[in-house]
């Protein structure tokens, strides 16, 4: 892929599609869901698409049948032409971990398909091969519970020769939860230390209890964090394997946040983000009596620009083009609705968070 255009996938390559946080498109009348899925189906040969992973928040309100009907109708064209799975998000789950997903995407819809591995609770896995490489795509429920992680451990152990890619909804993002909306744009980021469900595991716990233990894991995809939008980091598993952790959520836009993060950390005299812990943030920033009040200089300007989150209907999705011959994955953020690549936006102006290449040393 070039920097500005979405070229056809060359022979010997293939593409995995990630659908991040599409809940706003589940409202009737938007047609964005239909447009995105229709593009995937129409482009499956040109882009050599082999798998589609929904990163969760398929709907906005978990108990609204009309929203689930929008999603089911939109995704129905995938049934006969592409393997796909969904990592249910917090918007897809009701109290007590109940969901309408099973009613609109029942097990019988997938049973018997050669790529379908199986499911447990709200998680599932798919077995896909492309360009001579064998993959296990694991879709884990948001903040997967202990017994679900035990099931995931067993699934991965049964497939030691397959490269493992995990999709889960709530993984990378804001290290501090419960802040006012105007502050969420600026919080430090990383693997999440908090869970959206009292009996669910945090991202850090999921990593420690399960994900870090498997030598064939190479990729973790997540969404959920509209105030972060795009983030990536690299981790090392217990066996020395490189794991790329990617987060994308383009469901909201700000009015103007260009340059916000550097100014924020500089004004608050904080260390670099990768060295910042949650307690540092709370003790150093939130405890200061002047925080959030009228300020001088850049912080005042930043806060005056922050505004409220604005729903974004651009339809951005993530395309991961695997290039086995080059041991790399070309990651691009693309809108089928607008037919354009994301080259940066006011929330995350750095183009390198929206389009980048990953080295993948397990291709051989």
RODO-2510 file (C-alpha; in nm, 4 decimals, decimal comma):
residues 364
     n   res          X          Y          Z
     1     x     0,0000     0,0000     0,0000
     2     x     0,1210     0,3486    -0,0775
     3     x     0,1002     0,6286     0,1758
     4     x    -0,2031     0,7966     0,0209
     5     x    -0,3882     0,5292    -0,1737
     6     x    -0,5358     0,1889    -0,1042
     7     x    -0,3815    -0,0286    -0,3714
     8     x    -0,4903    -0,3827    -0,4567
     9     x    -0,3213    -0,6507    -0,2493
    10     x    -0,0390    -0,8093    -0,4515
    11     x    -0,0183    -1,1832    -0,5098
    12     x     0,1261    -1,3632    -0,2102
    13     x    -0,0263    -1,1186     0,0407
    14     x    -0,3575    -1,1248     0,2253
    15     x    -0,5669    -0,8948     0,4431
    16     x    -0,7360    -0,9207     0,7812
    17     x    -1,0057    -0,6600     0,8524
    18     x    -1,0726    -0,5239     1,2022
    19     x    -1,4028    -0,3443     1,2674
    20     x    -1,3656    -0,1127     1,5689
    21     x    -1,6568     0,0214     1,7760
    22     x    -1,9389     0,0485     1,5237
    23     x    -2,2167     0,1019     1,7779
    24     x    -2,3156     0,4451     1,6472
    25     x    -2,3825     0,2884     1,3069
    26     x    -2,6358     0,0467     1,4605
    27     x    -2,8956     0,3206     1,4905
    28     x    -3,1524     0,2910     1,2136
    29     x    -3,1085     0,5229     0,9198
    30     x    -2,7295     0,5616     0,9226
    31     x    -2,6518     0,3015     0,6502
    32     x    -2,2836     0,3112     0,7506
    33     x    -2,2872    -0,0510     0,8698
    34     x    -2,4224    -0,1598     0,5317
    35     x    -2,1669     0,0471     0,3427
    36     x    -1,8713    -0,0893     0,5386
    37     x    -1,9717    -0,4548     0,5114
    38     x    -2,0695    -0,4186     0,1459
    39     x    -1,7241    -0,2764     0,0712
    40     x    -1,5566    -0,5704     0,2456
    41     x    -1,7564    -0,8210     0,0442
    42     x    -1,6992    -0,6389    -0,2833
    43     x    -1,3274    -0,5974    -0,2137
    44     x    -1,2578    -0,9465    -0,0809
    45     x    -1,0734    -1,0512    -0,3975
    46     x    -0,9040    -0,7188    -0,4768
    47     x    -0,7751    -0,6874    -0,1186
    48     x    -0,7385    -1,0656    -0,0719
    49     x    -0,9410    -1,0521     0,2509
    50     x    -0,9282    -1,3776     0,4478
    51     x    -1,0840    -1,2841     0,7838
    52     x    -1,2984    -1,0150     0,9498
    53     x    -1,2838    -0,9488     1,3241
    54     x    -1,5365    -0,7237     1,4931
    55     x    -1,3644    -0,5644     1,7946
    56     x    -1,6854    -0,5212     1,9920
    57     x    -1,9559    -0,2655     2,0606
    58     x    -2,1542    -0,3989     1,7707
    59     x    -2,4560    -0,2099     1,9047
    60     x    -2,5025     0,1014     2,1157
    61     x    -2,7669    -0,0366     2,3528
    62     x    -2,7340    -0,4055     2,4362
    63     x    -3,1078    -0,4585     2,4953
    64     x    -3,2349    -0,2933     2,1758
    65     x    -3,3561    -0,5523     1,9262
    66     x    -3,3864    -0,2908     1,6533
    67     x    -3,0123    -0,2226     1,6745
    68     x    -2,9236    -0,5904     1,6638
    69     x    -3,1444    -0,6249     1,3562
    70     x    -2,9474    -0,3472     1,1857
    71     x    -2,6217    -0,5281     1,2617
    72     x    -2,7483    -0,8703     1,1575
    73     x    -2,8853    -0,7381     0,8289
    74     x    -2,5620    -0,5534     0,7554
    75     x    -2,3344    -0,8488     0,8329
    76     x    -2,5430    -1,1166     0,6624
    77     x    -2,3471    -1,0881     0,3323
    78     x    -2,0381    -1,2138     0,5199
    79     x    -2,2098    -1,5441     0,6010
    80     x    -2,1388    -1,7145     0,2721
    81     x    -1,8145    -1,5541     0,1604
    82     x    -1,5766    -1,4805     0,4499
    83     x    -1,4774    -1,6203     0,7892
    84     x    -1,5579    -1,3743     1,0678
    85     x    -1,5939    -1,3440     1,4431
    86     x    -1,6816    -1,0893     1,7109
    87     x    -1,5212    -0,9948     2,0429
    88     x    -1,8221    -0,8644     2,2332
    89     x    -1,7851    -0,5234     2,3968
    90     x    -1,9440    -0,3598     2,6982
    91     x    -2,2187    -0,2080     2,4808
    92     x    -2,3089    -0,5601     2,3631
    93     x    -2,3476    -0,7024     2,7141
    94     x    -2,6246    -0,6441     2,9641
    95     x    -2,6145    -0,6873     3,3412
    96     x    -2,5197    -1,0390     3,4387
    97     x    -2,3222    -1,0871     3,1156
    98     x    -2,6415    -1,1388     2,9190
    99     x    -2,6477    -1,0546     2,5488
   100     x    -2,8772    -1,0652     2,2473
   101     x    -2,5816    -1,1575     2,0271
   102     x    -2,6639    -1,5286     2,0577
   103     x    -3,0156    -1,4644     1,9308
   104     x    -2,9020    -1,2811     1,6172
   105     x    -2,5765    -1,4725     1,5617
   106     x    -2,6661    -1,8231     1,6895
   107     x    -2,4123    -2,1051     1,7074
   108     x    -2,5846    -2,2874     1,4221
   109     x    -2,4880    -2,0005     1,1926
   110     x    -2,1231    -2,1063     1,2220
   111     x    -2,1330    -2,4773     1,3048
   112     x    -2,0106    -2,6879     1,0138
   113     x    -1,8094    -2,4159     0,8480
   114     x    -1,4532    -2,5417     0,7918
   115     x    -1,2986    -2,2350     0,9542
   116     x    -1,5092    -2,2349     1,2701
   117     x    -1,3344    -2,3742     1,5766
   118     x    -1,5958    -2,3343     1,8484
   119     x    -1,7199    -2,1040     2,1233
   120     x    -1,7513    -2,0726     2,4988
   121     x    -1,9646    -1,8205     2,6837
   122     x    -1,9247    -1,5021     2,4714
   123     x    -1,5933    -1,5972     2,3094
   124     x    -1,5051    -1,7974     2,0001
   125     x    -1,2168    -1,8962     1,7766
   126     x    -1,1615    -1,9413     1,4051
   127     x    -0,8984    -2,1382     1,2114
   128     x    -0,7815    -1,9718     0,8917
   129     x    -0,4939    -2,0471     0,6552
   130     x    -0,3517    -1,8093     0,3954
   131     x    -0,0337    -1,7957     0,1865
   132     x     0,0882    -2,1142     0,3505
   133     x     0,0447    -1,9764     0,7048
   134     x    -0,1930    -2,1187     0,9643
   135     x    -0,3697    -1,8852     1,2078
   136     x    -0,5903    -1,9101     1,5128
   137     x    -0,8084    -1,6010     1,5530
   138     x    -0,9392    -1,5824     1,9085
   139     x    -1,2301    -1,3504     1,9923
   140     x    -1,2402    -1,2846     2,3682
   141     x    -1,5271    -1,1215     2,5545
   142     x    -1,4689    -0,7771     2,7050
   143     x    -1,2615    -0,8116     3,0255
   144     x    -1,2676    -1,1897     2,9933
   145     x    -1,3469    -1,3714     3,3165
   146     x    -1,1185    -1,6337     3,4726
   147     x    -1,3051    -1,9373     3,3385
   148     x    -1,3052    -1,7836     2,9902
   149     x    -0,9301    -1,7270     3,0098
   150     x    -0,8890    -2,0906     3,1180
   151     x    -1,0816    -2,1942     2,8065
   152     x    -0,8658    -1,9653     2,5910
   153     x    -0,5504    -2,1191     2,7402
   154     x    -0,6691    -2,4642     2,6424
   155     x    -0,7666    -2,3580     2,2900
   156     x    -0,4258    -2,2032     2,2259
   157     x    -0,2420    -2,5030     2,3749
   158     x    -0,4288    -2,7339     2,1378
   159     x    -0,2944    -2,5387     1,8391
   160     x     0,0795    -2,4954     1,9001
   161     x     0,1594    -2,4755     1,5287
   162     x    -0,0796    -2,1913     1,4543
   163     x     0,0019    -1,8233     1,4876
   164     x    -0,2407    -1,6675     1,7358
   165     x    -0,4118    -1,3306     1,6975
   166     x    -0,6454    -1,2196     1,9776
   167     x    -0,9280    -0,9684     1,9487
   168     x    -1,0777    -0,8286     2,2682
   169     x    -1,2680    -0,5100     2,3276
   170     x    -1,1170    -0,3325     2,6300
   171     x    -0,7368    -0,3630     2,6397
   172     x    -0,5317    -0,0509     2,5595
   173     x    -0,6346     0,3023     2,6489
   174     x    -0,6727     0,5478     2,9372
   175     x    -0,4902     0,4405     3,2516
   176     x    -0,7306     0,6404     3,4682
   177     x    -1,1054     0,5760     3,4572
   178     x    -1,3917     0,7854     3,5875
   179     x    -1,2551     1,1243     3,4837
   180     x    -1,4742     1,4074     3,3498
   181     x    -1,5096     1,3910     2,9741
   182     x    -1,3007     1,7021     2,9133
   183     x    -1,0025     1,5390     3,0859
   184     x    -1,0218     1,2013     2,9112
   185     x    -0,8476     1,3268     2,5977
   186     x    -0,5308     1,3930     2,7945
   187     x    -0,4847     1,0994     3,0299
   188     x    -0,1764     0,8753     3,0030
   189     x    -0,2258     0,5524     2,8118
   190     x    -0,1196     0,1917     2,8301
   191     x    -0,2506    -0,1564     2,9072
   192     x    -0,5629    -0,0922     3,1131
   193     x    -0,5526    -0,1460     3,4908
   194     x    -0,9320    -0,1213     3,5251
   195     x    -1,2259    -0,3342     3,4082
   196     x    -1,5719    -0,2434     3,2854
   197     x    -1,7150    -0,5392     3,4799
   198     x    -1,6604    -0,6042     3,8510
   199     x    -1,6008    -0,9762     3,7957
   200     x    -1,4002    -0,9325     3,4746
   201     x    -1,0239    -0,9193     3,4351
   202     x    -0,8388    -0,6018     3,3499
   203     x    -0,6149    -0,5995     3,0443
   204     x    -0,3115    -0,6291     3,2676
   205     x    -0,4618    -0,9347     3,4358
   206     x    -0,5540    -1,0902     3,1006
   207     x    -0,1937    -1,0446     2,9901
   208     x    -0,0446    -1,1876     3,3092
   209     x    -0,2888    -1,4753     3,3557
   210     x    -0,3161    -1,5918     2,9956
   211     x    -0,1899    -1,4014     2,6939
   212     x     0,1750    -1,3572     2,7909
   213     x     0,2165    -1,7319     2,8445
   214     x     0,1799    -1,8454     2,4832
   215     x     0,4835    -1,8429     2,2505
   216     x     0,2727    -1,8407     1,9319
   217     x     0,0808    -1,5220     2,0197
   218     x     0,1876    -1,2305     1,8004
   219     x    -0,1032    -0,9855     1,7822
   220     x    -0,3711    -0,8349     2,0096
   221     x    -0,6409    -0,6098     1,8604
   222     x    -0,8767    -0,3953     2,0677
   223     x    -1,1149    -0,0981     2,0557
   224     x    -1,3330     0,0683     2,3237
   225     x    -1,1346     0,3905     2,3743
   226     x    -1,2932     0,6725     2,1745
   227     x    -1,0977     0,9369     2,3662
   228     x    -0,7715     0,7708     2,2603
   229     x    -0,8750     0,6575     1,9107
   230     x    -0,5448     0,5071     1,7970
   231     x    -0,2613     0,3534     1,9924
   232     x    -0,0032     0,0807     1,9523
   233     x     0,2708    -0,0700     2,1585
   234     x     0,4963    -0,3733     2,1527
   235     x     0,5261    -0,6309     2,4296
   236     x     0,7359    -0,9396     2,4904
   237     x     0,5773    -1,2645     2,6016
   238     x     0,7215    -1,4979     2,8609
   239     x     0,8837    -1,7033     2,5837
   240     x     1,0504    -1,4021     2,4228
   241     x     0,7910    -1,3687     2,1464
   242     x     0,7090    -1,0201     2,0174
   243     x     0,3427    -0,9254     2,0596
   244     x     0,2006    -0,6234     1,8771
   245     x    -0,0853    -0,4596     2,0692
   246     x    -0,3080    -0,2306     1,8624
   247     x    -0,6080    -0,0197     1,9623
   248     x    -0,8470     0,1658     1,7311
   249     x    -1,1782     0,3405     1,7972
   250     x    -1,2886     0,6173     1,5606
   251     x    -1,6462     0,6491     1,6841
   252     x    -1,6020     1,0016     1,8219
   253     x    -1,4194     1,3130     1,7091
   254     x    -1,3143     1,6272     1,8931
   255     x    -1,3470     1,9798     1,7641
   256     x    -0,9796     2,0701     1,7971
   257     x    -0,7155     1,8885     1,9980
   258     x    -0,4077     1,9304     1,7809
   259     x    -0,0973     1,9395     1,9993
   260     x    -0,2898     1,8591     2,3156
   261     x    -0,0870     1,5758     2,4589
   262     x     0,2636     1,7293     2,4532
   263     x     0,1355     2,0543     2,6023
   264     x    -0,0557     1,8710     2,8722
   265     x     0,2367     1,6674     2,9969
   266     x     0,4745     1,9598     2,9714
   267     x     0,2392     2,1897     3,1629
   268     x     0,1815     1,9337     3,4374
   269     x     0,5532     1,8510     3,4646
   270     x     0,4946     1,4789     3,4123
   271     x     0,7455     1,2160     3,2950
   272     x     0,7045     1,0478     2,9523
   273     x     0,3857     0,8493     2,9052
   274     x     0,5600     0,5127     2,8885
   275     x     0,7028     0,5735     3,2380
   276     x     0,3830     0,7043     3,3918
   277     x     0,1807     0,4956     3,6338
   278     x    -0,1790     0,5569     3,7383
   279     x    -0,0768     0,6587     4,0896
   280     x     0,1683     0,9129     3,9446
   281     x    -0,1140     1,0728     3,7529
   282     x    -0,3550     1,0841     4,0451
   283     x    -0,1020     1,2073     4,2992
   284     x     0,0772     1,4560     4,0753
   285     x    -0,2101     1,5980     3,8719
   286     x    -0,5516     1,5296     4,0189
   287     x    -0,4372     1,6224     4,3701
   288     x    -0,3143     1,9645     4,2616
   289     x    -0,5633     2,2330     4,3715
   290     x    -0,5240     2,4295     4,0490
   291     x    -0,5944     2,1355     3,8188
   292     x    -0,9041     2,1906     3,6089
   293     x    -0,9289     2,5601     3,7001
   294     x    -0,8287     2,8653     3,5049
   295     x    -0,4674     2,8194     3,3980
   296     x    -0,2009     3,0109     3,2136
   297     x    -0,0455     2,9269     2,8816
   298     x    -0,0917     2,6115     2,6812
   299     x    -0,3111     2,4181     2,9241
   300     x    -0,5716     2,6915     2,9215
   301     x    -0,5700     2,6904     2,5440
   302     x    -0,5975     2,3122     2,5300
   303     x    -0,8919     2,2932     2,7665
   304     x    -1,0730     2,5695     2,5829
   305     x    -1,0481     2,3634     2,2653
   306     x    -1,1437     2,0260     2,4062
   307     x    -1,5208     2,0566     2,3784
   308     x    -1,7431     1,7509     2,3932
   309     x    -1,7007     1,4324     2,1902
   310     x    -1,8756     1,4550     1,8564
   311     x    -2,0175     1,1371     1,6997
   312     x    -1,8128     1,0436     1,3953
   313     x    -1,9851     0,8656     1,1074
   314     x    -1,6778     0,8361     0,8848
   315     x    -1,6741     0,4557     0,8974
   316     x    -1,3022     0,4031     0,9573
   317     x    -1,1833     0,0425     0,9834
   318     x    -0,8430    -0,1218     1,0160
   319     x    -0,6855    -0,3202     0,7335
   320     x    -0,3925    -0,5463     0,8178
   321     x    -0,2159    -0,6602     0,5031
   322     x     0,0189    -0,9500     0,5673
   323     x     0,3279    -0,9598     0,3471
   324     x     0,4909    -1,2968     0,4230
   325     x     0,7799    -1,2428     0,1837
   326     x     0,8775    -0,9283     0,3738
   327     x     0,7998    -1,0569     0,7244
   328     x     0,5750    -0,7572     0,7849
   329     x     0,2171    -0,6440     0,8291
   330     x     0,1054    -0,3195     0,6664
   331     x    -0,1598    -0,1612     0,8888
   332     x    -0,3820     0,1061     0,7368
   333     x    -0,6893     0,2906     0,8657
   334     x    -0,9412     0,3321     0,5870
   335     x    -1,2962     0,4582     0,5402
   336     x    -1,5055     0,2718     0,2828
   337     x    -1,7672     0,5442     0,3282
   338     x    -1,5329     0,8260     0,2229
   339     x    -1,2873     0,6145     0,0223
   340     x    -0,9842     0,7590     0,1975
   341     x    -0,7038     0,6607     0,4280
   342     x    -0,6685     0,8274     0,7661
   343     x    -0,3490     1,0338     0,7551
   344     x    -0,3990     1,1908     1,0988
   345     x    -0,6788     1,3788     1,2740
   346     x    -0,7150     1,6459     1,5446
   347     x    -0,7252     1,3859     1,8221
   348     x    -0,4234     1,1870     1,7017
   349     x    -0,2354     1,4016     1,4506
   350     x     0,0571     1,1582     1,4279
   351     x     0,0151     0,9690     1,0969
   352     x     0,2237     0,6876     1,2425
   353     x    -0,0619     0,5849     1,4719
   354     x    -0,3014     0,5383     1,1791
   355     x    -0,0739     0,3827     0,9168
   356     x     0,2354     0,1831     0,9986
   357     x     0,4190    -0,1401     0,9292
   358     x     0,4909    -0,4125     1,1822
   359     x     0,7778    -0,6573     1,1664
   360     x     0,6633    -1,0096     1,2050
   361     x     0,9465    -1,2515     1,2750
   362     x     0,7377    -1,5687     1,2725
   363     x     0,6572    -1,5714     0,9028
   364     x     0,9132    -1,8304     0,8032
***
